[in-house]
């Protein structure tokens, strides 16, 4: 693994980039001054320490806005995508209730991240009706089925850009167009969508959730895009000093914001070349595994997915047993890190038609920026040796 991006232990191979990504060294370099000399509170408006910190945050927000084709005032910094998703979904529900809006239906895809599903369940306690949009066996929303679920009662649609387990990309541009035509608010969780088209104008997005640590930025910071043209704006969930236009009170962590901004700019500039490299490595890994174990199958759409993602079904061995047997040499996972410790079949794999047994024999590998061809070949041999 390259040492310019992360401090590695040479005996270990990391292939779990959708759980989290290591900090890019260029991101670290940008963050360090704001952890040392430029430590001021960005909301301290009366002295130079505050001014230089505020300038760092403002520049970071500009970088994040450019990353998704937004304007600076549409970006609200949060603690991560989970908070952003909650602010968008629950915040809009509160606003609708306060304004006596009669629409009570929320549509979410059946394979959303747990935080979206959790926020949706909370809305049911508030009196809203939450309906799940099914996906096909490839993990893609069927537009005709989606259209059939739309009624005059739908307030909000929330569909992720890229799935965190099977890596499939949703047709958010088409979904956004339908929502705009029907005057329905559209939110997308784009935490895993670093390699997708996230242009908020092209995709007709009202709200977009982002996470820094999925694009080689720091943990603990994310963002919510709130379109200035949205007919409703979220009610804040956190109150205090009315920072960030009153949407999210609390001191903005300058060094995290700066890291997020730099990570977003790097991803924006290098995405196309990186996508091709990741696809090549991913295809190499799958071809090697499949040539020796032809019973291996891919879960999800192989073409329309995250370029580094492989979600594989292998009937020979339970996935957790396989993963544990390879520690500490090789790191990959059964699925979402946000559901670790929960002993139940993946709701994503069940949604695409896998049985409980098939789910328990499936696992996720994600190749990333610092994965090398040598590591891919070594990882293939490690897995095959464990299976044979």
Rosetta blueprint (number, residue, H / E / L):
1 X L
2 X L
3 X L
4 X L
5 X L
6 X L
7 X L
8 X L
9 X L
10 X L
11 X L
12 X L
13 X E
14 X E
15 X L
16 X E
17 X L
18 X L
19 X L
20 X L
21 X L
22 X L
23 X L
24 X L
25 X H
26 X H
27 X H
28 X H
29 X H
30 X H
31 X H
32 X H
33 X H
34 X H
35 X H
36 X L
37 X L
38 X L
39 X L
40 X L
41 X L
42 X L
43 X L
44 X L
45 X L
46 X L
47 X L
48 X H
49 X H
50 X H
51 X H
52 X H
53 X H
54 X H
55 X H
56 X H
57 X H
58 X H
59 X H
60 X H
61 X H
62 X H
63 X H
64 X H
65 X H
66 X H
67 X H
68 X H
69 X L
70 X L
71 X L
72 X H
73 X H
74 X H
75 X E
76 X E
77 X E
78 X E
79 X L
80 X L
81 X H
82 X H
83 X H
84 X H
85 X H
86 X H
87 X H
88 X H
89 X H
90 X H
91 X H
92 X H
93 X H
94 X H
95 X H
96 X H
97 X H
98 X H
99 X L
100 X L
101 X L
102 X L
103 X L
104 X L
105 X E
106 X E
107 X E
108 X E
109 X E
110 X L
111 X L
112 X L
113 X L
114 X H
115 X H
116 X H
117 X H
118 X H
119 X H
120 X H
121 X H
122 X H
123 X H
124 X H
125 X H
126 X L
127 X L
128 X L
129 X E
130 X E
131 X E
132 X E
133 X E
134 X L
135 X E
136 X L
137 X L
138 X L
139 X L
140 X L
141 X E
142 X L
143 X H
144 X H
145 X H
146 X H
147 X H
148 X H
149 X H
150 X L
151 X L
152 X L
153 X L
154 X E
155 X E
156 X E
157 X E
158 X E
159 X L
160 X L
161 X L
162 X E
163 X L
164 X L
165 X L
166 X L
167 X L
168 X E
169 X E
170 X L
171 X L
172 X H
173 X H
174 X H
175 X H
176 X H
177 X H
178 X H
179 X H
180 X H
181 X H
182 X L
183 X L
184 X L
185 X E
186 X E
187 X E
188 X E
189 X E
190 X L
191 X L
192 X L
193 X L
194 X L
195 X L
196 X L
197 X L
198 X L
199 X L
200 X L
201 X L
202 X L
203 X L
204 X L
205 X L
206 X L
207 X E
208 X E
209 X E
210 X E
211 X E
212 X H
213 X H
214 X H
215 X L
216 X L
217 X L
218 X L
219 X L
220 X L
221 X L
222 X E
223 X E
224 X E
225 X E
226 X E
227 X L
228 X L
229 X L
230 X L
231 X L
232 X L
233 X L
234 X L
235 X L
236 X L
237 X L
238 X L
239 X L
240 X L
241 X L
242 X L
243 X L
244 X H
245 X H
246 X H
247 X L
248 X L
249 X L
250 X L
251 X L
252 X L
253 X L
254 X H
255 X H
256 X H
257 X H
258 X H
259 X H
260 X H
261 X H
262 X H
263 X H
264 X H
265 X H
266 X H
267 X H
268 X H
269 X H
270 X H
271 X H
272 X H
273 X H
274 X H
275 X H
276 X H
277 X H
278 X H
279 X H
280 X H
281 X H
282 X H
283 X H
284 X H
285 X H
286 X H
287 X H
288 X H
289 X H
290 X H
291 X H
292 X H
293 X L
294 X L
295 X L
296 X L
297 X E
298 X E
299 X L
300 X L
301 X L
302 X L
303 X L
304 X L
305 X E
306 X L
307 X L
308 X L
309 X E
310 X E
311 X E
312 X E
313 X E
314 X L
315 X L
316 X L
317 X L
318 X L
319 X H
320 X H
321 X H
322 X H
323 X H
324 X H
325 X H
326 X L
327 X L
328 X L
329 X L
330 X E
331 X E
332 X L
333 X E
334 X L
335 X L
336 X L
337 X H
338 X H
339 X H
340 X L
341 X L
342 X L
343 X L
344 X L
345 X L
346 X L
347 X H
348 X H
349 X H
350 X H
351 X H
352 X L
353 X L
354 X L
355 X L
356 X H
357 X H
358 X H
359 X H
360 X H
361 X L
362 X E
363 X E
364 X E
365 X E
366 X E
367 X L
368 X L
369 X L
370 X L
371 X L
372 X L
373 X H
374 X H
375 X H
376 X H
377 X H
378 X H
379 X H
380 X H
381 X H
382 X H
383 X H
384 X H
385 X H
386 X H
387 X H
388 X L
